């Protein structure tokens, strides 16, 4: 399974969905972990630390979203980010199911490869 982690777009949120120790555990369990370059910059974790833990670096968010089987994030995806997910992707994220009905409906829609 390829697990992807892209940088959060909420500028005021300095947290990251995963740190190198978490990457290492996932890799030891057999997962492939793909992180966007610069993911840990807000908390002073260099890309080389993620690589040393076994992560692969992706040049941009789009390549993470389009290739991962599971996406780890903190904040809800934007409509554009949700649309970029490949069919069958598992999204692990905070969501507001009562306040973001349209986003949830879009995430629940079946996607075909032709939409990507």
ZAMARGU-4260 file (C-alpha; in steps of 0.2 Angstrom, whole numbers, plus 5000, padded with zeros to 4 digits):
<rodrens>
0) 5000/5000/5000 | 5006/5017/4996 | 5003/5030/5009 | 5004/5048/5004 | 5006/5064/5014
5) 5005/5081/5007 | 5008/5098/5015 | 4993/5106/5023 | 4986/5121/5014 | 4980/5130/5030
10) 4995/5142/5033 | 4991/5145/5051 | 4992/5126/5055 | 5010/5121/5058 | 5006/5103/5062
15) 5011/5089/5051 | 5001/5072/5048 | 5017/5062/5051 | 5034/5063/5058 | 5049/5052/5053
20) 5046/5040/5067 | 5029/5037/5060 | 5036/5034/5043 | 5048/5022/5049 | 5035/5011/5058
25) 5024/5011/5042 | 5039/5006/5031 | 5043/4992/5043 | 5025/4986/5042 | 5027/4985/5023
30) 5020/5002/5017 | 5027/5013/5004 | 5027/5031/5011 | 5027/5046/4999 | 5029/5063/5007
35) 5028/5080/4998 | 5045/5089/4998 | 5046/5102/5013 | 5032/5093/5023 | 5041/5095/5039
40) 5048/5113/5037 | 5035/5121/5048 | 5041/5110/5063 | 5060/5110/5058 | 5061/5093/5051
45) 5071/5091/5035 | 5067/5081/5020 | 5083/5070/5023 | 5075/5065/5040 | 5060/5058/5031
50) 5071/5050/5018 | 5081/5042/5031 | 5065/5035/5039 | 5061/5027/5022 | 5050/5039/5014
55) 5050/5044/4996 | 5050/5062/4992 | 5037/5069/4979 | 5040/5085/4970 | 5022/5092/4973
60) 5005/5089/4981 | 4997/5083/4965 | 5009/5068/4962 | 5005/5063/4980 | 4986/5064/4979
65) 4986/5055/4962 | 4997/5040/4966 | 4993/5036/4984 | 4981/5022/4990 | 4979/5031/5007
70) 4981/5050/5011 | 4985/5056/5028 | 4981/5074/5032 | 4975/5085/5046 | 4963/5097/5038
75) 4949/5093/5026 | 4954/5093/5008 | 4949/5107/4997 | 4937/5102/4983 | 4951/5102/4971
80) 4961/5091/4982 | 4947/5079/4984 | 4944/5079/4965 | 4963/5074/4963 | 4961/5058/4973
85) 4963/5042/4963 | 4948/5030/4963 | 4947/5020/4979 | 4959/5031/4989 | 4956/5030/5008
90) 4956/5048/5016 | 4962/5049/5034 | 4957/5067/5039 | 4947/5078/5050 | 4930/5082/5042
95) 4915/5091/5047 | 4901/5079/5042 | 4887/5091/5047 | 4895/5107/5040 | 4903/5101/5024
100) 4889/5090/5016 | 4894/5095/4998 | 4912/5090/5001 | 4907/5073/5009 | 4895/5070/4994
105) 4909/5073/4982 | 4921/5062/4992 | 4908/5048/4992 | 4905/5049/4973 | 4912/5034/4963
110) 4926/5040/4952 | 4932/5032/4936 | 4950/5033/4929 | 4944/5045/4916 | 4941/5058/4928
115) 4959/5059/4933
</rodrens>
